[in-house]
Amino acid sequence: RDFLDQTVTKIIAFEGDNKIDVTIGGYSDYFAKKELEKSPKAKKQAPETSKSKEDKSKPADEDVSPPKTDNKPIKLTYKLEHELKQLPNKIKKTEEEMTSINAQLSDQDFYSRDADGFHAAIKALEDAKSRLERYETRWLEIEEMKAG
């Protein structure tokens, strides 16, 4: 159940009597939906709730659409602007570090000469990869903030 909850985005349950139940989400979402269907109060309120959600969603979508067309770039704070300027340099240095580590690891005799150094290089490469991913993600986040 936990595995399904963590990995799936949609559950298709074959209930029997030629009934197929499709639930968006993991197992816990499916289970909550089933529990809600079992309660007698939910059966009476469910049609009203779904209709009200549909009615409310249509105007909400219309209300949300115009501001998207009017999105203007926002001015970043000094701290974010400074971070945005520094991130390309950090990304470049991390990529260079990864290149040098890969060159070091490509030496066929490296492990036989220095096993501890080999393991340290692998750990340094993993750290550099995670840092690079963080830097790139942060750069994208700030650019999206800047774009609005």
C-alpha positions in Angstrom: 0.0 0.0 0.0 2.8 2.4 0.9 4.6 1.5 -2.3 1.5 2.3 -4.4 0.9 5.5 -2.4 4.4 6.8 -3.1 4.7 5.7 -6.8 1.3 5.9 -8.6 -0.6 9.0 -9.7 -3.8 7.2 -10.7 -5.5 4.0 -9.5 -7.9 2.0 -11.6 -9.8 -0.4 -9.3 -11.9 -3.2 -10.7 -14.7 -3.4 -8.2 -16.7 -6.3 -9.7 -20.1 -6.3 -11.4 -18.4 -4.7 -14.4 -17.6 -1.6 -12.3 -14.3 0.2 -12.7 -13.4 3.0 -10.3 -10.7 5.5 -11.4 -9.1 7.6 -8.6 -6.5 10.3 -9.2 -3.8 10.0 -6.6 -2.2 7.2 -4.5 -3.6 4.4 -2.4 -4.5 6.7 0.5 -6.6 8.9 -1.8 -8.4 5.8 -3.1 -8.9 4.5 0.4 -10.3 7.9 1.6 -12.6 8.0 -1.4 -13.9 4.5 -0.5 -14.4 5.5 3.2 -16.3 8.6 2.1 -18.5 6.5 -0.2 -19.3 4.1 2.7 -20.7 6.8 5.0 -24.5 7.5 4.5 -24.1 11.2 4.9 -21.5 11.4 2.2 -23.9 9.7 -0.3 -26.5 12.4 0.2 -24.0 15.2 0.1 -21.7 13.9 -2.7 -23.9 15.0 -5.6 -24.4 18.5 -4.2 -20.7 18.8 -3.4 -19.7 17.8 -6.9 -22.1 20.2 -8.5 -21.0 23.0 -6.4 -17.4 22.3 -7.2 -18.1 22.3 -10.9 -20.1 25.5 -10.6 -17.4 27.2 -8.6 -14.6 25.9 -10.7 -15.9 27.5 -13.9 -16.0 31.1 -12.7 -12.7 30.5 -10.8 -11.0 29.5 -14.0 -12.4 32.6 -15.8 -11.2 34.8 -12.9 -7.7 33.2 -12.9 -7.2 33.5 -16.7 -7.1 37.3 -17.1 -4.4 37.9 -14.4 -2.2 35.4 -16.3 -2.3 37.5 -19.4 -1.5 40.6 -17.3 1.5 39.0 -15.6 4.3 41.5 -15.3 7.8 40.8 -14.2 8.3 41.5 -10.6 11.3 43.2 -9.2 13.5 40.9 -7.2 15.0 41.8 -3.9 18.6 42.7 -3.7 19.4 39.4 -2.1 17.6 37.4 -4.8 19.2 39.5 -7.6 22.6 38.9 -6.1 22.0 35.2 -5.8 20.8 35.1 -9.4 24.0 36.8 -10.6 26.2 34.3 -8.6 24.4 31.1 -9.6 25.8 30.9 -13.2 29.4 31.1 -11.8 28.6 28.4 -9.2 27.1 26.2 -11.9 30.2 26.7 -14.1 32.6 25.9 -11.3 30.7 22.8 -10.2 30.6 21.6 -13.8 34.4 22.1 -14.1 34.9 20.3 -10.8 32.8 17.4 -12.1 34.9 17.3 -15.3 38.2 17.1 -13.4 36.8 14.4 -11.1 35.6 12.4 -14.1 39.0 12.8 -15.7 40.6 11.5 -12.5 38.2 8.6 -12.3 38.8 7.7 -15.9 42.4 6.7 -15.1 42.5 2.9 -15.1 45.2 2.6 -12.4 43.7 5.1 -10.0 41.9 2.5 -7.9 44.9 0.2 -7.6 47.1 3.1 -6.6 44.8 4.9 -4.2 41.6 3.0 -3.2 40.7 5.6 -0.5 41.3 8.4 -3.0 39.1 6.7 -5.5 36.2 6.4 -3.0 36.7 10.0 -1.9 36.6 11.1 -5.6 33.3 9.2 -6.1 31.8 10.8 -3.0 33.0 14.2 -4.2 31.4 13.6 -7.6 28.1 12.7 -6.0 28.3 15.8 -3.9 29.0 17.9 -6.9 26.1 16.4 -8.8 23.7 17.2 -6.0 25.1 20.7 -5.7 24.7 21.3 -9.4 21.1 20.1 -9.3 20.4 22.4 -6.4 22.0 25.4 -8.2 20.1 24.7 -11.4 16.8 24.3 -9.6 17.3 27.5 -7.6 18.3 29.4 -10.8 15.1 28.3 -12.5 13.0 29.2 -9.4 14.5 32.7 -9.3 14.1 33.2 -13.1 10.4 32.2 -12.8 9.9 34.6 -9.9 11.6 37.3 -12.0 9.4 36.5 -15.0 6.3 36.7 -12.9 
